[in-house]
Amino acid sequence: MNVTLRQLRVFLFIAQGRNFSRAGDELGLTQPAVSRAILELESRLGLKLLDRTTREVVLTEAGHSLAARLARVLEDLDQTLQDVAGLASAREGKVRVASSPTLSANLMPSCIAACAQQAPGIQFLLLDRIQQDVLASVRSGEVDFGVVIEPQSTEDLYCETILSDPFVLVTPRRHALAKSRSVRWSALDGEALVLLDHASGSRRLIDEALASQGASCHVKQELGHPTTVFRMVEAGIGISVMPALAALSSELPQLALRTLTPRVQRNIMLVRRRNRVLSPLAECVWKIVQSAVQTAFTPKGPESQSGMAQSSKLD
């Protein structure tokens, strides 16, 4: 039945006070509006609820039955609405965020620390997973949102870039390509490479960059963790192309880091399900992550967008 909350409240006020004028005053309605609400309610129910004369208002049997149950129903509804409205200002609870290993190691600690400082009542739960599993957990609703390298398929996702991270060349210090401060992608043609495997969101972008720049390379090892890649490069198994964020966060005394030109970068994004509103707590954490990343990786110089240091850092 198309019964409105306003009609029910009008009826309850009249049933309790037996006076149309007083009910209008309490609800901020004119007397004609009160009368119209009662007539509409009776019409929807198909029952007479009130008998009204010039001297009194009397409840019918149906009116008594409705009034006896309605007060509790409206009280429960008011309490429910107050409870739900309170979620908007809530600052206690859990927020689940998933991210891939390199991002978990290099971005998320500062974000979690910022959340603990700015919103101490929120428990920031991090799920450290490969990119494919991060996206699956976002799509399934297992986590509130994820932090990933730009995904291929985004039809069902809302994505927001928070950082652009360039790819760099990592070589042993005595390698011929380490003699220049910057190296063209095409100069990698014929080189043996040690790369992250395809579970990494970065691998697809690296392969595309090599192909577009005409660099045909022999990939000797494909590995799941940056530290393993660096140890392989140190051992002389091959050179590598890595995200600057992953390379600069590591202790690499035996390696040289060089800028690759033209600049190719990966976009690090926050992702959530499209057309799904985040909870107020998750929205709070989303904004904290945005701010923390921008603060930590604000460019410090013309060669260092995203806060990445110059290649001389490792020389």
N, C-alpha and C positions, 0 to 999 in steps of 0.2 A: 504493500500500500504506500502511496505517495504522501506519507505523513511527515511533517517537518518538526524539527526540534522546537522551533518557535511556537508552533501550535500546541505542542505538549506542555511547554512551560507556561503559556497563557492559561491553559486549562487548569494546571495544577495550582497556580496562584488564585484563580477564581474558586476552585474547590476548597482551598484552605481558608480563604477570606470571605467567600460568598459575596463578592462585590466586584463588579466590572470596573468601576472607576478606580478603585484602589489597586486592582491588578494592573491597570494601565499606567498608573503613577509609578509602581514598583519596576515595571519593565520599560518605562519610557515610551509608551505607546498611547495613541489617542484612543478614546472609547470606541469610535467606529472601527479602528484597526483591531481592537480586542474582540469586538463582536464578529468581525469578519473571520478572524482566526478560529473562533469556536465553530462558526457555521461551516468553514472549510473542513475542520477536523471531523465534525459530525457527518459531513457528506462523505468523506473518505471512509469512515468506519461503517456508515449505513445505520447509525444508531443515534438516538437522542441522548445527550449526556447531561443537559441542564434544562430545568424548567425555570423560566425567568418571568417574574411579574414585576410590577412597579414597586413592590414592597420587599421582595426577597428573591434569592436565588436558591433553588433546591436541586440537589443531585438526583438524577434518575438511578435506577438499579445499575445500569451499565456505567453511569458516571461514578458511583460508589466503587464499583469493581475496578475501574481504571485508576481512580485516585489512590486506592489502597496499595496498588503495586507500583505506581508511577514514581512516587517520591523516592523509593529505594533505587529504582532504575536510574533516575536522573542523578542521584548522589553518586552512584557508582560510575556513571559516565563522566561527571565532573572530576572525580578523583583520577580516573584513567587519563583524561585530557591533561590534567595537571602533571601527572607522572610523565607522560610523553613529552610535554613541553619542557620538563626539567632536563631532558636529554640534551637539549640545545646548549645548556650551560654546564653540562657534566664535564668534569675534569678527572674522573677516575675510571679506570677500566683497562682492557687489553686491546692493543692494535697489532695485527699480524702483517708483517711485510716480508716479501720474498725478494732475494737478489742473487745474481750469479756470483761465483767465488771471488773474481777479481774486484768486483764492486763491493762485495761484503767486506773484503780486506782493506780496501783503499778509500772507500767513501763512507760506509755505514758507521764505523766507530765514532766519527765526529758527529754524525746525525743522531746517533743514540745518546751520546753525551749531551748534545744540545737539547734533546727531548727531556732528559732527566733534569736538566737545569730549568727549562722553561715550563714544563708541564710534569712535575714530579709525581702526580697521581696517575699518570698514564704508563702502563707497562708496555714497552716497545719490544715485541717478540720478533726476532729475525730468523727467517728460514733461508739457509744458505744452500742454493741448488743450481744446477746447470740451467742455462737460459730456457730451454724447452720446457723444463719442469716448472720454472718460475711462471711462464706464460700459462701453463696448464692450471697451476694453482690459482692464478688470477681469474681465469675463465670459469673455474669451478666454484669460486667463492670461498675457497679454503683460506685465502688471505684477503686482506682489505685492498692492498695494491702491491705492485711490484716495481723494482728498479732494474732496468734491462738496457741492453744495446738495441738500437732501433730495430724492431722486428719486421719481418717481411710482410706478414698478414696482419692488418690492423682494422679490418672491417668491423669487428665486434669489440674493439678496444678504443679507449680514449687515451691518447699519448701526449705527454708534455715534456719537451726537451729541457733538461736542467744543466747540461754541460756538454761541450764539444771537445773531444779528446783526440788530438792528432796521432797518427801512426808514426813511429820512428824506427830507424835501423839500429840494431844491436849487433856489434861485432867484437871479436877479440881486439885488443888495443893495437896489435901489430898488423892487423888486416889492411890490405891496400885501400879499401874503401873508407877506412878510418882517418885517412890523411886529410880529407876535406871536411869542413864543418857542415856541409850539406851534400846530399847525394840524390841524384835523380833516380826515380823508380826504374827507368830503363837500364840503369847501370847494374841492376841486379840480374839481368839476363844471363842465364847459364850458371848462376850461383847455386850452391847447395843450401837449402833452407831447413831450419827447425822451427816449426810453427805450432800454435795452439790447434787443437783438433776442432772438428766441426760442431762439437757441442758448445763451443764458445760462440757468442753472438758476433765476435769480431772476425772470425775466420772467413765468413762469406765476403765481408767488405775487403779484407786483404786480398783474397783471390780475385775479386773484381778489379781492384786497383792494379794488381800485377798484369792481368790480362789486358786492361785498357791501355797500359803504358808499354805494352809489347815486351814484357819481361817473362821469358819462359824459364822456369826454375825447376830444379829437382828437389822435391820435398822429401828429405831423408827421415825425418821423425815428426810425428804428430802427437802432441802431448796435451794433457788435461790441465796442467798447472803451470803458471809462469815461472815459478822457481825452478822447475825441472827444465824448462826451455833454456833458462840462463845457464844452468850447469852444463847442458849439452853444448851451448855456444862456447863456454869457457874451455871445454874439452876439445874444441876444434872440429866438432862434427858438422857444423854449418853455421851460417849467420841467421839472424831472425828479424822479422818485422813484428813489432809489438805496440800496443797502445802506450802512449807516453805515461799515462797514469800508472800503469802496472810496472813499467820499467823504472821510473824515477822513484818509486816507493821502495825499491829493493837496494840492498847493498851489493854493488857490482864493481868491486875494485879492479877486476881483471878485464872489464869490458868497456867499450866505448859506445856512446849513444850519439847518433847523428840524425839531423833533420832530413826528412824525405821531401823532395819536391817533384811535381807540384804537391801542395799540401792536400792530404786525404785524411779525413777524420771520421770518427764514429760519434754518433749522438747518443748520449746517455739519457734515458727517458724514464719518467714515472708513468706507469700504465695502470689502468683500472678498467673494469667492464664499462662499455659504452651504454649510455642511457640508464645507468645505475648511480644513484646518489650515494656518496660516501656518508657514513655515520659522522656526527659532529666530532667524535674523538679521532676517527681516521682522517677527517678533513684537517684537523689540527696538526696531526703528525705529518700529513702531506705537505703542509705549508712550512713546518719546521725543517723538513728535509730540503725543500727548495731553498730556504734561507741559509741553512748550514752549508750547503754545497756552494752557493754563490759567495758566501763569506770566506770559505776555505780556499776557493779556487778563482778568486778575482784576478784578472790579468795584472801582472806586475810590470810588464814591459811590452814593447811592440812586437817582439818575437814570441810572446808567450800567452796567447789567448787561452782561456780556461785555466790560467794559473800554472801552466806547465813550464818548468824551468828550461833554460837554454841548454843546448847539447853539451856545452862546456862543463856542466855540472859534474860529469863523470870523468873529466880529463885530469 
